[in-house]
Amino acid sequence: MERSAAEEVRDLEALGRRCVALYQHPAVQGKGWMPRLFWRPNPADPRDPFGSLRVDPLELEVLFATIAGEASLCHAALETRQPGRAGFIVRSIRHGELPLLTFYAPQ
């Protein structure tokens, strides 16, 4: 069964909110990464650093969840879409490395 574009956007918005929440986790904040590494600023309010995502939202959720020590909601979906990618991100973080994430251009 095909999902509607509206359902995909809602899911993407929910995933974006989860990424922002995970970014606020003390373990992620301890990395010292600025939001601009992952998000474009909000054009309507430049003081809001969480505008649109620069990187693949599935990859970002796996990255932040791993750092925060939480179960990733996107690990299986990312592995299905691109076998081995989620495992690579998890291993990179566990070795103290920030993997290069895939560029994301909103449709």
C-alpha positions in Angstrom: 0.0 0.0 0.0 1.4 3.4 -1.1 1.8 6.1 1.6 0.5 9.5 0.7 2.8 12.5 0.4 1.1 14.0 3.4 1.8 10.9 5.6 5.5 11.0 4.5 5.8 14.7 5.4 4.2 14.1 8.8 6.6 11.3 9.4 9.5 13.5 8.4 8.3 16.2 10.7 8.1 13.8 13.6 11.5 12.5 12.8 12.9 16.0 12.6 11.4 16.7 16.1 13.0 13.5 17.4 16.4 14.6 16.0 16.1 18.0 17.7 15.2 16.3 21.0 18.1 13.9 20.7 20.4 16.8 19.8 19.4 18.3 23.2 20.6 15.2 25.1 23.6 15.9 27.3 25.8 13.2 25.6 25.2 14.8 22.2 25.6 18.3 23.5 28.9 17.1 25.0 30.3 16.7 21.5 30.2 20.4 21.0 28.7 20.2 17.5 26.9 23.3 16.4 23.4 22.9 14.9 24.6 24.3 11.5 26.5 21.0 11.0 23.1 19.2 10.6 20.4 21.9 10.0 20.0 25.0 7.9 18.8 27.9 10.0 15.1 28.7 9.8 14.7 31.4 7.2 11.6 32.9 8.9 13.5 33.2 12.2 17.3 33.2 11.8 17.7 32.8 15.6 16.1 29.3 15.3 19.0 27.0 14.3 16.7 24.1 13.6 15.2 25.0 10.2 15.6 22.3 7.5 17.9 19.3 7.7 21.2 19.3 5.8 21.8 15.6 6.3 19.7 12.4 5.8 17.2 12.3 8.7 17.4 8.5 9.1 21.2 8.7 9.4 21.0 11.6 11.8 18.5 9.8 14.1 20.8 6.7 14.2 23.8 8.9 15.0 22.2 10.9 17.8 20.4 7.8 19.3 23.7 5.9 19.4 25.4 8.8 21.2 22.5 9.3 23.6 22.4 5.5 24.4 18.9 5.2 23.2 17.3 2.6 20.8 17.2 4.0 17.3 13.8 4.1 15.7 15.4 4.3 12.2 18.1 1.7 12.3 16.1 -1.0 10.6 14.7 1.4 8.0 18.1 2.7 7.1 19.5 -0.8 6.9 16.7 -1.8 4.6 17.2 1.2 2.4 21.0 1.0 2.4 22.4 -2.2 3.8 25.3 -1.7 6.2 24.9 2.0 6.6 23.3 2.1 10.0 25.9 -0.4 11.3 28.7 1.8 9.9 27.3 4.9 11.7 27.0 3.0 15.0 30.6 1.6 14.7 32.0 5.0 13.7 30.5 6.7 16.8 31.7 3.9 19.1 35.2 4.4 17.7 34.9 8.2 18.5 34.6 9.2 14.8 31.9 11.4 13.2 31.0 9.6 9.9 30.3 11.6 6.8 26.5 11.8 6.6 24.6 11.9 3.3 23.5 15.4 2.1 19.8 15.9 2.2 17.9 18.3 0.0 14.2 18.6 0.8 11.9 17.8 -2.1 
